[in-house]
Amino acid sequence: MDESLLRTISEVEHDHWWFVVRRRIVTDALERLPLPADADVVEVGCGSGGTLAHLAKRHPRWKVTGVEPSRAVADVARSRGCTVLEGALPHLDLEDGCADCVIALDVLEHCAHDVAAAREMARVLR
């Protein structure tokens, strides 16, 4: 990812309407699911960690883990206290059935093999 774009996103994602509204929609949707109190939530393509950090703060008992293909972007998320693995669809370095919930925001449309990517996300769900 372009370093200047990374800096811009990480600087504005806390307050920019797009990111604020998206976090609210995702949070509302997840809170309607019958997730356990100590849910394992994986965000594929977590970017610089805005959603991860928000979910971890709002639900401190959840184990929130990100997966990000860009080392530089993953490092920004880690600097925010997020747990981030480096990797990308369609092959995640995660165990079968390890997650209660998998989210991928603005990710599938960038996958050349979207069906394989969706199957891979399904594989890691309990």
TIMAR-933417 format. One record per residue (C-alpha): residue in one letter; x, y, z. Coordinates in steps of 0.5 Angstrom, whole numbers, plus 500, padded with zeros to 3 digits. Example, Ala and Ser with C-alpha at 12.3 -4.5 7.8 and 13.67 -1.06 7.14 Angstrom:
2
A525491516;S527498514;
END
This chain:
126
M500500500;D502507499;E506510505;S502517504;L495513503;L497509510;R499515514;T492519511;I488513513;S491512520;E490520521;V483520519;E480514521;H478516528;D474522526;H472521518;W465520517;W466514513;F470510518;V465512524;V459510521;R462503518;R465502525;R458503528;I454499523;V459493524;T459494532;D451494531;A451488527;L456484531;E452486538;R446483535;L449476534;P449471539;L456471540;P459468547;A462473552;D469471550;A468471543;D474470538;V473475532;V477475526;E478481522;V481480515;G484486512;C484490518;G488495515;S491500520;G487497526;G481502527;T475497527;L480492531;A481497536;H474500537;L472492538;A477491543;K475497547;R468496547;H468488548;P474487552;R473480553;W473479546;K479476543;V480481537;T485479532;G487482525;V490479519;E493484514;P497483508;S501489508;R507489514;A507496514;V500497515;A500491520;D505495524;V501501525;A495497527;R500493532;S502500535;R495501537;G495495541;C492490536;T494483535;V495482527;L497477523;E501478517;G497474511;A492474506;L486471503;P485466500;H490462505;L489464512;D494462517;L489460522;E486453525;D479450522;G474453527;C478458531;A473464530;D466465533;C466471527;V470473521;I469480518;A472483512;L470490510;D472492503;V476486502;L472481498;E471485492;H479486491;C480478491;A481475485;H478468487;D473471491;V469464492;A475461495;A476467499;A469466502;R470459503;E477460507;M473465512;A468460513;R473454514;V476458520;L469459523;R466455529;
END
